[in-house]
Amino acid sequence: MTNNGVTNDGATPDGATNEAAAEGQLTDAAGIQARYGRTPTRKKRDRRILWLGAALFVVVFGAWVIWAGTDSPDTQIDARDIGYTIIDDSSISVTFEVSVPEGTRTSCVVQALNESFTVVGWKVVDLPASDRFTRSFTEVLNTSELSNTGLIYRCWLS
């Protein structure tokens, strides 16, 4: 009596036993896995690469956190617009306040904008060192056309 091509004594019609048939299927399955790159050594290599990449990420991220945490600037500049006065079609007066540590020289850019936010006046102002933390300044800018606002663009240590 046979069952799916296997006799009661464990032999297939061509004379192979069940064990040999099972080994053939395993060999075929292993061959298919190898053909598509899914071998046990490949899996181990992929895991190693994954762990190495994760460790490298942790090291780089940790170094960045340490660097960013210790690289804070010693001197901070705070500039604030106070107001402006349009003098005429070709000039504007801008008042601003700058806060820096005492004894620090600073430079600021003051600009004038028209109603379409185009820069129509621009000036670099060098501020001398002082014994006061916060100081107020007023600068007059020449403009190429009528401006509708004046403000601080940026300040830096000089």
Protein Blocks (a to p, Z undefined) as FASTA:
>chain_A
ZZehiafkopafkopafklmmmmmmmmmmmmmmmnopafklmmmmmmmmmmmmmmmmmmm
mmmmmmmmmmccfbdcddddfbdcdfblmbccddddddddehiacddddddddfkopafb
dcdddddddfbfbdcdddddddfbdcfbdcdfbdcdZZ
